[in-house]
């Protein structure tokens, strides 16, 4: 599947989502993994593998520093 791009309010790309069969991976504008969403477990994980929330909140990881 083609990655979905996300932009801030100034038009600058802030990240992309790459949807796989059971997972959605989020990458920042430099292509670095910032987190993922596990569809089977309904949980979002940070780049370090720690669970950050239940449900799909992976796009909120684009703004984390």
C-alpha positions as CSV (number, residue, x, y, z in Angstrom):
1,X,0.0,0.0,0.0
2,X,1.2,3.5,-0.7
3,X,2.3,5.4,2.4
4,X,-0.1,8.1,3.6
5,X,1.5,11.5,4.1
6,X,0.6,13.9,6.9
7,X,1.3,17.7,6.8
8,X,1.2,20.5,9.4
9,X,-0.9,23.6,9.0
10,X,1.9,25.3,7.0
11,X,2.1,22.5,4.4
12,X,5.3,20.9,5.7
13,X,5.2,17.1,5.7
14,X,5.5,15.9,9.3
15,X,5.3,12.1,8.6
16,X,4.0,9.1,6.8
17,X,2.0,6.0,7.7
18,X,2.7,2.7,6.1
19,X,-0.2,0.2,6.6
20,X,0.7,-3.5,6.7
21,X,-1.6,-6.5,7.2
22,X,-1.7,-6.3,11.0
23,X,0.2,-3.1,11.8
24,X,0.5,0.5,10.9
25,X,4.0,2.0,11.1
26,X,4.6,5.8,11.5
27,X,7.7,7.5,10.3
28,X,8.7,11.2,10.8
29,X,9.6,13.5,7.9
30,X,13.2,12.2,8.0
31,X,12.0,8.6,7.6
32,X,12.8,7.5,11.2
33,X,10.3,5.2,12.9
34,X,8.3,7.0,15.6
35,X,5.9,4.2,16.5
36,X,3.4,1.7,15.4
37,X,-0.2,0.5,15.9
38,X,-0.9,-3.2,16.3
39,X,-4.3,-3.9,14.8
40,X,-4.7,-7.3,16.6
41,X,-4.0,-5.9,20.1
42,X,-5.6,-2.5,19.5
43,X,-2.5,-0.8,21.0
44,X,-0.1,2.0,19.9
45,X,3.6,1.6,20.7
46,X,6.4,4.1,20.6
47,X,9.6,3.6,18.6
48,X,11.2,2.0,21.7
49,X,8.5,-0.7,21.7
50,X,6.7,0.5,24.8
51,X,2.9,0.7,24.8
52,X,1.8,4.3,24.8
53,X,-2.0,3.9,24.5
54,X,-4.9,1.6,23.7
55,X,-6.5,2.3,20.3
56,X,-5.0,3.9,17.3
57,X,-3.2,7.1,18.3
58,X,-0.2,6.6,16.1
59,X,-0.5,10.0,14.3
60,X,-0.1,11.8,17.7
61,X,3.5,10.4,17.7
62,X,4.4,12.8,14.8
63,X,4.5,15.7,17.2
64,X,6.4,14.0,20.1
65,X,10.0,15.1,20.7
